Amino acid sequence: MIKGFVCLVLILFPACGLQGTDTYSEYWQKFFWNMWEDEAFALGTYIKIDTGNHFKKIRSFQLNEQFLWKASKHFFLECHYAYLHGRSIVPHSPWRWQYRIELEANPIFHLRCNYRIQTRNRLEIRRVQTEPKILYRLRQRTMLIIPFENHNILKSYSLYNELFYNVSTHLFTQNRTCPCQLTFALTDKIALDTFFLIRVFLTDNIWQKSAVFGTQINF
């Protein structure tokens, strides 16, 4: 049943999401370095680089330092510090820096056949250039992960949806739907994620749409 649903999403979603002529396109390159980890805690560094519309030039850079506490097998708590410098994908947007504290409470639900639902529930406390006040934003992502235990290279297939809510303005400002993320094991310690997603985002009181292709290297 789940495999049939996944196939249906893969076939129908890109066609529906890309309707219209106002869709932007982006490429995201991500890196995650698992710096240190034991049974209860972990430290990591996350880097993200985005391109502008139609993969032209670099438009955004993000650096995160992350601390994770494994409260239990089914529940993680995280705290991140992030620095961002960039602009919206919309042409002629201004460059701005941003400092951000991210607080997360992330339950994990283990299903049959080793499938799992992994959630990310984040509060962002943001200081953005040209904004006079501290901004607060909530983000909620729910991901279904399907592992492939009998494949040497392909390790899992995932799909997710993430919703953004701006607490300061009381508005939903973005939604990201990823119908396909594939995880490959390059070596025993290095993994590669490849993904495609559609994001709908609010900028200057106008809803925009963007198709995103990306990769993430985990080591």
C-alpha positions as CSV (number, residue, x, y, z in Angstrom):
1,M,0.0,0.0,0.0
2,I,2.7,2.4,1.0
3,K,4.8,1.6,-2.1
4,G,1.8,2.2,-4.3
5,F,1.2,5.6,-2.7
6,V,4.8,6.5,-3.1
7,C,4.7,5.7,-6.8
8,L,1.5,7.8,-7.2
9,V,3.2,10.8,-5.5
10,L,6.3,10.5,-7.7
11,I,4.2,10.4,-10.9
12,L,1.6,13.1,-10.1
13,F,3.3,15.6,-7.8
14,P,5.9,17.1,-10.2
15,A,3.3,17.7,-12.9
16,C,0.9,19.4,-10.5
17,G,3.6,21.4,-8.7
18,L,5.2,22.8,-11.9
19,Q,2.1,24.0,-13.6
20,G,2.2,27.6,-14.7
21,T,5.0,29.8,-16.1
22,D,6.0,31.6,-12.9
23,T,7.9,28.7,-11.3
24,Y,11.5,29.5,-10.3
25,S,14.2,26.8,-10.2
26,E,17.0,26.4,-7.6
27,Y,19.8,24.1,-6.7
28,W,20.7,23.5,-3.0
29,Q,24.0,22.0,-2.0
30,K,24.2,20.9,1.7
31,F,27.0,19.4,3.9
32,F,26.7,17.9,7.3
33,W,29.7,17.0,9.4
34,N,29.1,14.8,12.4
35,M,31.9,16.2,14.5
36,W,31.4,14.1,17.7
37,E,28.8,11.6,19.0
38,D,28.2,9.2,21.8
39,E,25.1,7.3,23.1
40,A,23.5,10.5,24.5
41,F,24.9,13.6,22.8
42,A,26.2,14.8,19.4
43,L,27.8,17.9,17.9
44,G,27.6,18.7,14.2
45,T,28.2,21.4,11.6
46,Y,25.8,22.1,8.8
47,I,26.5,24.2,5.6
48,K,24.0,25.1,2.9
49,I,24.6,27.0,-0.3
50,D,21.7,28.0,-2.6
51,T,21.7,29.3,-6.2
52,G,19.5,32.0,-7.7
53,N,16.7,31.5,-10.2
54,H,17.6,28.9,-13.0
55,F,20.8,27.9,-11.1
56,K,22.4,31.3,-11.7
57,K,25.1,32.4,-9.2
58,I,25.1,31.9,-5.5
59,R,22.3,33.7,-3.7
60,S,22.5,32.4,-0.1
61,F,25.0,30.9,2.4
62,Q,24.1,29.3,5.7
63,L,26.3,27.9,8.5
64,N,24.9,26.1,11.5
65,E,26.5,24.7,14.7
66,Q,24.3,22.0,16.2
67,F,24.0,20.3,19.6
68,L,21.8,17.2,20.0
69,W,20.6,15.4,23.1
70,K,19.2,11.9,22.6
71,A,16.6,12.0,25.4
72,S,15.4,8.5,24.4
73,K,15.3,6.2,21.3
74,H,12.1,8.0,20.3
75,F,12.8,11.6,21.2
76,F,15.6,14.1,20.4
77,L,16.2,17.6,21.6
78,E,18.4,20.0,19.6
79,C,19.8,23.5,19.9
80,H,21.5,25.3,16.9
81,Y,23.2,28.6,16.2
82,A,23.0,29.7,12.6
83,Y,24.4,32.5,10.5
84,L,22.9,33.3,7.1
85,H,23.8,35.8,4.4
86,G,21.7,36.0,1.3
87,R,18.6,37.2,-0.5
88,S,15.3,35.9,-1.8
89,I,15.2,34.0,-5.1
90,V,13.0,36.8,-6.4
91,P,15.1,39.1,-8.7
92,H,16.5,42.3,-7.3
93,S,15.9,41.3,-3.7
94,P,18.4,42.9,-1.2
95,W,21.2,41.0,0.4
96,R,20.7,40.7,4.2
97,W,22.5,38.9,7.1
98,Q,20.6,36.9,9.7
99,Y,21.5,35.4,13.1
100,R,19.3,32.6,14.3
101,I,18.8,30.4,17.4
102,E,16.9,27.2,16.6
103,L,15.3,25.1,19.3
104,E,13.9,21.7,18.3
105,A,11.8,18.9,19.9
106,N,11.8,15.9,17.6
107,P,9.8,12.7,18.2
108,I,10.4,9.6,16.1
109,F,7.8,7.0,15.5
110,H,9.0,3.5,14.5
111,L,6.6,1.5,12.3
112,R,6.5,-2.0,10.8
113,C,9.2,-3.2,8.3
114,N,11.6,-0.7,9.9
115,Y,9.7,2.2,8.4
116,R,9.7,5.3,10.6
117,I,8.1,8.7,10.8
118,Q,10.6,11.4,11.8
119,T,9.3,14.8,12.8
120,R,11.1,18.1,13.3
121,N,9.4,20.8,15.4
122,R,11.4,24.0,15.5
123,L,11.2,27.4,17.0
124,E,13.5,29.9,15.3
125,I,14.5,33.1,17.1
126,R,15.8,35.4,14.4
127,R,17.7,38.7,14.2
128,V,17.5,39.9,10.6
129,Q,19.2,42.9,9.1
130,T,16.9,46.0,8.6
131,E,14.3,44.4,10.9
132,P,14.0,46.4,14.2
133,K,12.6,43.6,16.3
134,I,13.5,40.0,17.0
135,L,11.4,37.7,14.8
136,Y,9.9,34.3,15.8
137,R,9.0,31.5,13.4
138,L,7.7,28.0,13.8
139,R,8.6,25.2,11.4
140,Q,7.1,21.7,11.4
141,R,8.4,18.9,9.1
142,T,7.0,15.3,9.0
143,M,9.1,12.8,7.1
144,L,8.4,9.1,6.2
145,I,11.6,7.1,5.8
146,I,11.6,3.7,4.0
147,P,14.9,1.8,4.4
148,F,16.3,-0.6,1.8
149,E,18.2,-3.2,3.7
150,N,19.1,-5.5,0.8
151,H,20.7,-2.8,-1.4
152,N,24.5,-2.2,-1.1
153,I,24.4,1.5,-2.2
154,L,20.8,2.8,-2.0
155,K,19.9,2.9,1.7
156,S,16.5,4.6,1.9
157,Y,13.7,6.5,0.2
158,S,12.0,9.5,2.0
159,L,9.3,12.0,1.5
160,Y,8.2,14.9,3.6
161,N,6.2,18.1,4.0
162,E,7.4,21.2,6.0
163,L,5.2,24.1,7.0
164,F,6.5,27.6,8.1
165,Y,4.5,29.9,10.4
166,N,5.7,33.4,11.2
167,V,4.7,34.0,14.9
168,S,5.6,37.7,14.6
169,T,3.2,38.4,11.8
170,H,0.7,35.5,12.4
171,L,1.1,34.3,8.8
172,F,1.9,31.0,7.1
173,T,4.8,32.0,4.9
174,Q,6.2,28.9,3.3
175,N,5.5,25.2,2.5
176,R,8.0,22.7,1.2
177,T,6.9,19.3,-0.2
178,C,9.5,16.8,-1.1
179,P,8.1,13.7,-2.9
180,C,11.5,12.1,-3.4
181,Q,14.7,11.9,-1.4
182,L,17.1,9.1,-2.0
183,T,20.0,8.3,0.4
184,F,23.1,6.5,-0.9
185,A,26.0,5.0,1.1
186,L,29.2,6.1,-0.7
187,T,31.5,4.6,2.0
188,D,31.0,3.3,5.5
189,K,31.1,6.9,6.9
190,I,29.9,9.0,3.9
191,A,26.3,9.2,2.7
192,L,24.8,11.2,-0.1
193,D,21.2,12.5,-0.2
194,T,19.6,13.6,-3.5
195,F,16.2,15.3,-3.4
196,F,13.6,17.2,-5.3
197,L,11.0,19.5,-3.7
198,I,8.5,22.2,-4.5
199,R,8.3,25.2,-2.2
200,V,5.6,27.8,-2.1
201,F,6.6,31.0,-0.3
202,L,5.3,34.4,0.5
203,T,7.4,37.4,-0.4
204,D,6.2,41.0,-0.6
205,N,2.6,39.7,0.0
206,I,2.8,37.6,-3.2
207,W,2.9,33.8,-3.2
208,Q,5.7,32.5,-5.3
209,K,6.6,28.9,-6.4
210,S,10.0,27.3,-6.8
211,A,11.3,23.8,-7.9
212,V,14.4,22.8,-6.0
213,F,16.9,20.1,-6.9
214,G,19.6,19.4,-4.3
215,T,22.2,17.1,-2.7
216,Q,23.5,16.7,0.8
217,I,26.8,15.1,1.7
218,N,26.9,13.6,5.3
219,F,30.2,12.5,6.8
